[in-house]
Amino acid sequence: MYRKRAIKQFSELRKISRKKAKGMRLAAEGWKEDWKLLITTIMSARSRDETTIPVAENLFKKYGSVRNLASASLKDIEDVIKKVNFYRNKAKSVKRCAEVLVEEYSGKVPYDINQLVKLPGVGRKTANVFLSERGGKAIAVDTHVFYISRKLDWSSGKNADKVESDLMELFPKSYWSKLNPVLVRFGKSYMSKKEKDDLLERIKKVK
């Protein structure tokens, strides 16, 4: 019964997101090549998508293959991505991740979460974003997903791993990859915390 209610609440969030966030591109969307998707997702952590996307486009324009990126100097990568937050640490992760992909995976990104999380700069959230964007059954829990899930009583988890586990139990697998994009768009559409919380309270009452 509670699963049906959660699905209805999700449907309300999706309707609002489609209306309020029409045309909004998230950082992980629109990349045809796996390595570009992964590198962009690494750079997007704690940075605005609106900033990350053009930075990623400039990086890939300069380094057109994962092998070229792996061979780039750390200083050159820093110069290209300096508009994203924590760019120095991210430049190290980007370069090292590209190197490992070339050295251990022949330039291919693995589709196994246990291998993904071993790559430099790739945590569970980044791995799940990658997998869900490529059609895998995964739920990426970022700040938006964490906050909204707790507000709607989908989870009482106090960390991202517990929220992910609760969401996997609550929602059918067919919903897993849809959760993050919808909730992120909803979260990004409302700058006012009060406006967002008022809407969530209304959605919470959906039976």
RAUR-V49238 format. One record per pair of residues at least 12 apart in sequence whose ideal C-beta (glycine too) atoms are under 10 Angstrom apart, sorted by sequence separation. I is the first residue (numbers start at 0). J is the second residue. D is the distance in whole Angstrom. If there is no record, write none. Layout:
# RAUR-V49238
I:J:D + I:J:D
This chain:
# RAUR-V49238
27:39:7 + 39:51:6 + 42:54:7 + 43:55:8 + 77:89:9 + 78:90:9 + 96:108:9 + 114:126:9 + 115:127:9 + 127:139:4 + 128:140:10 + 145:157:10 + 153:165:7 + 154:166:6 + 163:175:10 + 166:178:6 + 26:39:5 + 27:40:5 + 39:52:7 + 42:55:6 + 58:71:9 + 62:75:9 + 76:89:9 + 77:90:4 + 80:93:7 + 108:121:10 + 113:126:9 + 124:137:10 + 126:139:8 + 127:140:7 + 128:141:8 + 145:158:9 + 149:162:7 + 153:166:6 + 166:179:10 + 185:198:8 + 25:39:10 + 26:40:7 + 41:55:10 + 61:75:8 + 62:76:8 + 73:87:9 + 76:90:4 + 77:91:9 + 79:93:10 + 103:117:9 + 104:118:9 + 112:126:5 + 115:129:7 + 123:137:9 + 124:138:10 + 125:139:8 + 127:141:9 + 140:154:9 + 145:159:6 + 148:162:5 + 154:168:9 + 185:199:9 + 25:40:10 + 26:41:10 + 39:54:9 + 40:55:9 + 61:76:9 + 75:90:9 + 76:91:9 + 103:118:9 + 111:126:9 + 112:127:7 + 115:130:7 + 124:139:5 + 144:159:8 + 147:162:10 + 148:163:9 + 153:168:10 + 154:169:8 + 163:178:10 + 26:42:8 + 27:43:7 + 39:55:4 + 42:58:8 + 74:90:8 + 76:92:10 + 77:93:10 + 110:126:10 + 123:139:8 + 124:140:6 + 125:141:10 + 140:156:9 + 145:161:10 + 146:162:10 + 149:165:10 + 153:169:6 + 166:182:10 + 26:43:4 + 38:55:7 + 39:56:9 + 58:75:10 + 61:78:10 + 62:79:8 + 73:90:6 + 76:93:6 + 77:94:9 + 109:126:10 + 112:129:9 + 123:140:8 + 124:141:6 + 127:144:10 + 142:159:9 + 145:162:5 + 148:165:7 + 153:170:8 + 185:202:9 + 25:43:8 + 26:44:9 + 58:76:7 + 61:79:6 + 72:90:10 + 73:91:7 + 76:94:6 + 99:117:8 + 100:118:7 + 112:130:6 + 124:142:10 + 140:158:9 + 141:159:8 + 144:162:7 + 145:163:9 + 148:166:6 + 36:55:9 + 39:58:9 + 60:79:9 + 71:90:9 + 75:94:9 + 99:118:6 + 100:119:10 + 110:129:8 + 111:130:9 + 140:159:4 + 144:163:8 + 26:46:8 + 28:48:9 + 35:55:7 + 38:58:7 + 39:59:9 + 59:79:10 + 73:93:9 + 99:119:6 + 109:129:10 + 110:130:7 + 124:144:9 + 139:159:9 + 140:160:8 + 26:47:9 + 27:48:9 + 35:56:9 + 38:59:8 + 58:79:5 + 73:94:6 + 76:97:9 + 97:118:10 + 98:119:8 + 99:120:10 + 108:129:7 + 124:145:10 + 138:159:10 + 140:161:9 + 148:169:9 + 26:48:4 + 30:52:10 + 57:79:6 + 58:80:6 + 71:93:9 + 72:94:8 + 73:95:9 + 96:118:5 + 97:119:9 + 99:121:10 + 115:137:10 + 140:162:5 + 144:166:8 + 25:48:5 + 26:49:9 + 29:52:8 + 35:58:9 + 57:80:8 + 71:94:7 + 95:118:8 + 96:119:5 + 97:120:10 + 110:133:7 + 112:135:8 + 140:163:5 + 24:48:7 + 26:50:9 + 27:51:10 + 28:52:9 + 35:59:6 + 38:62:9 + 55:79:9 + 69:93:10 + 70:94:9 + 95:119:4 + 96:120:5 + 110:134:10 + 111:135:10 + 138:162:9 + 139:163:8 + 140:164:10 + 23:48:8 + 24:49:9 + 26:51:5 + 27:52:10 + 30:55:8 + 34:59:9 + 54:79:7 + 55:80:8 + 57:82:9 + 58:83:10 + 68:93:7 + 69:94:7 + 94:119:8 + 95:120:7 + 96:121:7 + 108:133:9 + 110:135:7 + 112:137:7 + 138:163:5 + 140:165:10 + 153:178:9 + 23:49:9 + 25:51:9 + 26:52:6 + 29:55:10 + 30:56:10 + 54:80:5 + 68:94:7 + 69:95:9 + 71:97:8 + 92:118:9 + 93:119:8 + 94:120:9 + 137:163:9 + 138:164:9 + 140:166:7 + 25:52:9 + 29:56:10 + 32:59:8 + 38:65:8 + 54:81:8 + 69:96:9 + 70:97:9 + 92:119:5 + 93:120:7 + 138:165:10 + 24:52:6 + 26:54:10 + 35:63:10 + 37:65:9 + 54:82:5 + 55:83:9 + 68:96:9 + 69:97:4 + 70:98:9 + 91:119:8 + 92:120:3 + 138:166:5 + 26:55:7 + 30:59:9 + 35:64:10 + 51:80:9 + 53:82:8 + 54:83:5 + 68:97:4 + 69:98:4 + 91:120:8 + 92:121:8 + 96:125:10 + 138:167:6 + 34:64:8 + 35:65:8 + 38:68:7 + 50:80:10 + 67:97:9 + 68:98:9 + 69:99:8 + 90:120:10 + 137:167:9 + 148:178:9 + 32:63:10 + 34:65:4 + 51:82:9 + 62:93:10 + 65:96:9 + 66:97:8 + 69:100:7 + 70:101:9 + 89:120:7 + 136:167:9 + 147:178:9 + 151:182:10 + 32:64:9 + 33:65:9 + 34:66:10 + 50:82:6 + 51:83:6 + 54:86:9 + 58:90:10 + 65:97:5 + 66:98:10 + 68:100:9 + 69:101:5 + 88:120:8 + 127:159:10 + 138:170:8 + 32:65:8 + 35:68:10 + 50:83:6 + 51:84:9 + 64:97:9 + 65:98:9 + 68:101:9 + 69:102:8 + 92:125:10 + 34:68:8 + 46:80:10 + 50:84:8 + 66:100:9 + 67:101:10 + 138:172:10 + 144:178:7 + 147:181:9 + 148:182:8 + 34:69:10 + 47:82:10 + 54:89:10 + 58:93:8 + 62:97:8 + 65:100:5 + 66:101:5 + 124:159:7 + 136:171:10 + 137:172:10 + 144:179:6 + 147:182:5 + 46:82:8 + 47:83:9 + 65:101:6 + 123:159:7 + 124:160:10 + 127:163:7 + 136:172:5 + 138:174:9 + 139:175:9 + 143:179:8 + 144:180:10 + 146:182:9 + 147:183:9 + 46:83:4 + 47:84:9 + 64:101:9 + 69:106:9 + 122:159:9 + 123:160:7 + 136:173:8 + 138:175:5 + 139:176:9 + 144:181:9 + 145:182:9 + 42:80:6 + 45:83:9 + 46:84:5 + 51:89:10 + 55:93:10 + 136:174:10 + 137:175:6 + 138:176:8 + 140:178:9 + 141:179:7 + 143:181:10 + 144:182:5 + 147:185:7 + 44:83:9 + 45:84:5 + 46:85:8 + 65:104:9 + 66:105:10 + 124:163:9 + 136:175:5 + 137:176:6 + 138:177:9 + 139:178:8 + 140:179:8 + 143:182:5 + 144:183:7 + 147:186:7 + 42:82:10 + 43:83:8 + 44:84:8 + 45:85:7 + 46:86:9 + 65:105:10 + 66:106:6 + 123:163:8 + 135:175:8 + 136:176:7 + 138:178:5 + 139:179:4 + 143:183:5 + 146:186:7 + 42:83:5 + 43:84:10 + 44:85:8 + 65:106:5 + 135:176:7 + 137:178:10 + 138:179:7 + 139:180:9 + 141:182:8 + 142:183:9 + 143:184:9 + 144:185:10 + 145:186:10 + 38:80:10 + 41:83:10 + 42:84:9 + 64:106:8 + 65:107:9 + 134:176:7 + 137:179:9 + 140:182:9 + 141:183:7 + 143:185:7 + 144:186:8 + 42:85:9 + 46:89:8 + 65:108:9 + 133:176:9 + 139:182:10 + 143:186:3 + 42:86:8 + 44:88:10 + 45:89:9 + 131:175:7 + 132:176:8 + 138:182:10 + 139:183:9 + 142:186:8 + 143:187:7 + 44:89:8 + 130:175:10 + 131:176:4 + 141:186:9 + 150:195:9 + 43:89:9 + 130:176:8 + 131:177:8 + 146:192:10 + 150:196:7 + 42:89:5 + 131:178:8 + 132:179:9 + 41:89:6 + 42:90:9 + 44:92:9 + 127:175:9 + 128:176:10 + 131:179:6 + 132:180:9 + 147:195:9 + 150:198:10 + 151:199:6 + 127:176:9 + 131:180:8 + 146:195:9 + 150:199:5 + 151:200:9 + 42:92:9 + 146:196:10 + 149:199:10 + 150:200:8 + 153:203:10 + 38:89:10 + 41:92:6 + 42:93:7 + 128:179:7 + 151:202:7 + 152:203:7 + 41:93:6 + 127:179:8 + 128:180:9 + 143:195:10 + 147:199:7 + 150:202:9 + 151:203:5 + 146:199:9 + 150:203:7 + 38:92:9 + 39:93:10 + 151:205:9 + 38:93:6 + 41:96:6 + 124:179:9 + 128:183:10 + 147:202:9 + 37:93:10 + 38:94:10 + 26:83:10 + 38:96:7 + 37:96:7 + 38:97:7 + 37:97:9 + 34:96:9 + 38:100:9 + 34:97:7 + 37:100:8 + 34:100:6 + 33:100:9 + 34:101:10 + 34:104:10 + 38:108:9 + 37:108:5 + 34:106:7 + 36:108:8 + 37:109:10 + 33:106:9 + 34:107:8 + 35:108:10 + 32:106:10 + 33:107:7 + 34:108:6 + 33:108:4 + 32:108:9 + 33:109:9 + 44:120:8 + 33:110:9 + 41:118:9 + 37:115:8 + 41:119:8 + 42:120:9 + 44:122:8 + 41:120:4 + 40:120:9 + 41:121:7 + 44:124:8 + 37:118:8 + 40:121:8 + 41:122:9 + 44:125:7 + 38:120:9 + 43:125:8 + 37:120:9 + 42:125:10 + 37:121:7 + 40:124:9 + 41:125:6 + 44:128:10 + 40:125:5 + 43:128:8 + 40:126:9 + 40:127:10 + 41:128:10 + 37:125:8 + 40:128:5 + 41:129:10 + 37:126:9 + 39:128:10 + 40:129:6 + 39:129:10 + 37:128:9 + 36:128:8 + 37:129:5 + 40:132:8 + 36:129:6 + 37:132:10 + 33:129:8 + 36:132:6 + 37:133:10 + 45:141:10 + 36:133:7 + 44:141:9 + 45:142:9 + 27:125:9 + 43:141:9 + 30:129:10 + 33:132:9 + 40:139:9 + 33:133:7 + 27:128:5 + 26:128:9 + 27:129:7 + 30:132:8 + 25:128:9 + 29:132:10 + 30:133:10 + 27:131:8 + 28:132:7 + 27:132:5 + 27:133:10 + 25:132:9 + 27:139:9 + 12:147:7 + 48:183:9 + 9:147:10 + 49:187:9 + 8:147:10 + 12:151:9 + 48:187:8 + 11:151:10 + 47:187:9 + 9:151:9 + 5:148:10 + 8:151:6 + 8:152:9 + 9:153:9 + 8:153:8 + 5:151:7 + 4:151:9 + 5:152:9 + 4:152:10 + 5:153:6 + 4:153:10 + 1:152:9 + 1:153:9 + 27:179:9 + 28:180:8 + 27:180:8 + 25:179:9 + 25:180:6 + 27:183:10 + 23:180:10 + 26:183:10 + 25:183:6 + 25:184:7 + 9:169:10 + 20:180:10 + 23:183:9 + 5:166:9 + 9:170:7 + 20:181:9 + 23:184:6 + 25:187:8 + 6:169:9 + 20:183:9 + 21:184:9 + 5:169:5 + 6:170:7 + 13:177:8 + 16:180:8 + 17:181:9 + 20:184:4 + 23:187:7 + 4:169:10 + 5:170:7 + 6:171:8 + 9:174:7 + 13:178:10 + 16:181:5 + 19:184:8 + 20:185:7 + 23:188:8 + 2:168:9 + 12:178:9 + 15:181:9 + 16:182:8 + 19:185:7 + 20:186:10 + 2:169:6 + 13:180:9 + 14:181:10 + 16:183:9 + 17:184:8 + 20:187:7 + 21:188:10 + 1:169:7 + 2:170:7 + 6:174:7 + 9:177:8 + 13:181:5 + 16:184:4 + 17:185:10 + 19:187:9 + 20:188:5 + 2:171:8 + 5:174:9 + 9:178:7 + 12:181:6 + 13:182:9 + 15:184:9 + 16:185:5 + 19:188:4 + 20:189:10 + 12:182:7 + 15:185:6 + 16:186:9 + 18:188:9 + 19:189:8 + 10:181:9 + 13:184:9 + 14:185:10 + 16:187:9 + 2:174:10 + 9:181:7 + 12:184:9 + 13:185:8 + 16:188:7 + 9:182:9 + 12:185:5 + 15:188:8 + 11:185:10 + 12:186:10 + 15:189:9 + 19:198:10 + 15:198:7 + 12:198:9 + 11:198:9 + 12:199:9 + 15:202:8 + 11:199:10 + 11:201:8 + 12:202:6 + 8:199:9 + 11:202:5 + 10:202:10 + 11:203:10 + 9:202:9 + 12:205:10 + 8:202:5 + 11:205:6 + 7:202:9 + 8:203:7 + 10:205:9 + 8:204:9 + 9:205:10 + 8:205:5 + 7:205:5 + 8:206:10 + 4:203:10 + 6:205:10 + 7:206:7 + 5:205:9 + 4:205:7 + 4:206:6 + 3:206:9 + 0:206:10
